[in-house]
Amino acid sequence: MQYTVGNRHGNLLRVTMLLLSLTLGGCSTISYYGQAVRGQIEVMSARVPVQRLIEAESTDAQLRGRLERTAQILTFAESNLALPVGRRYARYADLGRDDVVYNVVAAPELSLTPRKWCYPVVGCVPYRGYFREEAAERLAAQLAGEGFEVSVSGAAAYSTLGWFSDPLLNTFIHYPDGHLANLLIHELAHARLWIPGDARLNESFASFVGRRGADAWLASRDAEARRRFHDDLAARAGFERWARRLREALRGVYAAKLPASEKRMRKVEVLETYRLCYQANPEAFGGRRYTQAVAEINNARLALISTYSSHAAAFAALFAEAQGWAEFYDAVNALGELPSKARRARLAALASGDDEVAAEGDDGRAGEVQCEALAGHAGGGETPG
């Protein structure tokens, strides 16, 4: 495929050369990086200046309104949250599809530790991203053939970590206000801070900033939108609570000193118990909007959920200690400078020893459903390692 260099595509040659240069230090195939180059060029080729669209009479009124709303969010993010907007999101691209990238996550049959892939600049992460769903599905099929449990999920946005001016996309521009702000602030947080090789810290940090920042933006604007946003966050927290408890039950099975055949049987029992528990108590775990996710849950999906939902209580503690957002970012960056073992210990200490429980608001209320209480021997008789 050929790409024109000139006018609005004037940066494509520079982009191509930079992306290709990243392949020199990579640990994957040229074909993988080739699709990354083509995908990034496709996104950049479709960009149109936001201001031009806002001023054009031919622009759909609804799209114009959403573009104007993003401008308000970005102004708030830069002035109130100390996030680096610059020229990011100054352009808009309609890709003609619902997701921009498709991520593959894989985990062994009897483990919750995901496979990792390593890249230049970003380090090692527990997912492999593709710009075409069929390419992601091919990798997923290959990994499944090797015995991995896999998950393929579409993403509405991604961050180039400041390498390029990320555009607004049709994949998320029509999100409700709270979720639009959450997504944009989440991605800007990646541009502000990225610790190479620690995807769990990076994603949960961006999730914390996105949710806290979106709430702050809504607080002075729209009480009803803020209420709906809080309702959605509470539902998500319920599902994450269910997933965390299932993860802990499975971890006990996988850590047990048992034959693999026995672990497989107990795994089936645990999964069935937790699915039935959800079906009987959907409102306690996010509502029926998560029915499909519960039906499709596996080790890979649990690993992905954990990547985004860990450490929120630790970040909340850091935020409470900081004098403003800039100092908070400095504190998180200082965590990244610690050796990995010391970093994990510091995060655990900040979260009072159980960051995931605190992060998901699990306060031990008497009326709360305890799925593990319904399982006969879900834990496998061993302490999780």
VENJO-V438415 format. One record per residue. RES is the residue in one small letter. SS is DSSP state (H for helix, E for strand, L for the rest). NEAR is the number of other ideal C-beta (glycine too) atoms within 10 Angstrom. Layout:
RES_SS_NEAR + RES_SS_NEAR
//
This chain:
m_L_5 + q_L_4 + y_L_14 + t_L_11 + v_L_12 + g_L_8 + n_H_6 + r_H_14 + h_H_15 + g_L_10 + n_L_15 + l_H_17 + l_H_14 + r_H_11 + v_H_20 + t_H_17 + m_H_10 + l_H_14 + l_H_20 + l_H_14 + s_H_10 + l_H_16 + t_H_17 + l_H_8 + g_H_10 + g_L_16 + c_L_10 + s_L_13 + t_L_9 + i_H_10 + s_H_9 + y_H_18 + y_H_18 + g_H_13 + q_H_14 + a_H_21 + v_H_19 + r_H_16 + g_H_20 + q_H_20 + i_H_20 + e_H_16 + v_H_22 + m_H_22 + s_H_14 + a_L_17 + r_E_20 + v_E_16 + p_E_13 + v_H_20 + q_H_12 + r_H_11 + l_H_17 + i_H_15 + e_H_10 + a_L_11 + e_L_5 + s_L_5 + t_L_16 + d_L_10 + a_H_7 + q_H_10 + l_H_16 + r_H_16 + g_H_12 + r_H_20 + l_H_18 + e_H_11 + r_H_15 + t_H_18 + a_H_16 + q_H_13 + i_H_24 + l_H_22 + t_H_12 + f_H_21 + a_H_28 + e_H_15 + s_H_10 + n_H_14 + l_L_23 + a_L_14 + l_L_25 + p_L_13 + v_L_18 + g_L_13 + r_L_9 + r_L_23 + y_L_22 + a_L_17 + r_E_22 + y_E_23 + a_E_20 + d_L_15 + l_L_16 + g_L_8 + r_L_13 + d_L_11 + d_L_19 + v_L_22 + v_E_21 + y_E_22 + n_E_19 + v_E_25 + v_E_27 + a_E_27 + a_E_23 + p_L_16 + e_L_14 + l_L_16 + s_L_16 + l_L_19 + t_L_12 + p_E_24 + r_L_19 + k_L_14 + w_E_18 + c_E_14 + y_E_20 + p_L_14 + v_L_12 + v_L_18 + g_E_15 + c_E_13 + v_E_22 + p_L_22 + y_L_23 + r_E_22 + g_E_20 + y_E_21 + f_L_22 + r_L_15 + e_H_15 + e_H_8 + a_H_18 + a_H_22 + e_H_15 + r_H_13 + l_H_17 + a_H_21 + a_H_12 + q_H_13 + l_H_19 + a_H_13 + g_H_9 + e_L_11 + g_L_10 + f_L_21 + e_E_22 + v_E_23 + s_E_22 + v_E_19 + s_E_16 + g_E_14 + a_E_15 + a_L_16 + a_L_18 + y_L_19 + s_L_19 + t_L_18 + l_L_17 + g_L_15 + w_L_14 + f_L_18 + s_L_15 + d_L_26 + p_L_22 + l_E_26 + l_E_23 + n_L_18 + t_L_21 + f_L_20 + i_L_19 + h_L_11 + y_L_17 + p_L_12 + d_H_21 + g_H_23 + h_H_18 + l_H_20 + a_H_29 + n_H_27 + l_H_21 + l_H_28 + i_H_25 + h_H_22 + e_H_21 + l_H_27 + a_H_27 + h_H_22 + a_H_19 + r_H_22 + l_L_21 + w_L_22 + i_L_20 + p_L_16 + g_L_15 + d_L_19 + a_H_20 + r_H_19 + l_H_24 + n_H_25 + e_H_23 + s_H_24 + f_H_29 + a_H_23 + s_H_21 + f_H_24 + v_H_27 + g_H_22 + r_H_20 + r_H_20 + g_H_24 + a_H_28 + d_H_16 + a_H_18 + w_H_27 + l_H_22 + a_H_10 + s_L_10 + r_L_14 + d_L_14 + a_H_10 + e_H_9 + a_H_17 + r_H_19 + r_H_12 + r_H_16 + f_H_22 + h_H_14 + d_H_12 + d_H_17 + l_H_17 + a_H_12 + a_H_17 + r_H_19 + a_H_18 + g_H_24 + f_H_21 + e_H_25 + r_H_23 + w_H_27 + a_H_26 + r_H_20 + r_H_22 + l_H_24 + r_H_21 + e_H_16 + a_H_24 + l_H_27 + r_H_20 + g_H_21 + v_H_26 + y_H_23 + a_H_19 + a_L_18 + k_L_9 + l_L_16 + p_L_9 + a_H_10 + s_H_8 + e_H_13 + k_H_19 + r_H_14 + m_H_13 + r_H_24 + k_H_19 + v_H_11 + e_H_16 + v_H_23 + l_H_18 + e_H_11 + t_H_19 + y_H_25 + r_H_17 + l_H_13 + c_H_23 + y_H_26 + q_H_13 + a_H_11 + n_L_14 + p_H_18 + e_H_10 + a_H_17 + f_H_24 + g_L_23 + g_L_16 + r_H_13 + r_H_12 + y_H_20 + t_H_14 + q_H_9 + a_H_16 + v_H_22 + a_H_10 + e_L_9 + i_L_23 + n_L_17 + n_H_25 + a_H_27 + r_H_20 + l_H_22 + a_H_23 + l_H_20 + i_H_22 + s_H_20 + t_H_20 + y_H_18 + s_H_24 + s_L_24 + h_L_27 + a_H_24 + a_H_23 + a_H_25 + f_H_26 + a_H_17 + a_H_18 + l_H_23 + f_H_17 + a_H_9 + e_H_11 + a_L_15 + q_L_7 + g_L_11 + w_H_19 + a_H_12 + e_H_13 + f_H_23 + y_H_20 + d_H_12 + a_H_16 + v_H_23 + n_H_13 + a_H_12 + l_H_22 + g_H_17 + e_L_9 + l_L_14 + p_L_8 + s_H_12 + k_H_8 + a_H_11 + r_H_17 + r_H_16 + a_H_12 + r_H_15 + l_H_22 + a_H_15 + a_H_12 + l_H_21 + a_L_21 + s_L_12 + g_L_10 + d_L_11 + d_H_23 + e_H_22 + v_H_18 + a_H_19 + a_H_24 + e_L_22 + g_L_15 + d_L_17 + d_L_8 + g_L_7 + r_L_7 + a_L_4 + g_L_5 + e_L_12 + v_L_17 + q_L_11 + c_H_23 + e_H_16 + a_H_9 + l_H_13 + a_L_18 + g_L_8 + h_L_12 + a_L_23 + g_L_19 + g_L_22 + g_L_12 + e_L_14 + t_L_10 + p_L_16 + g_L_7
//
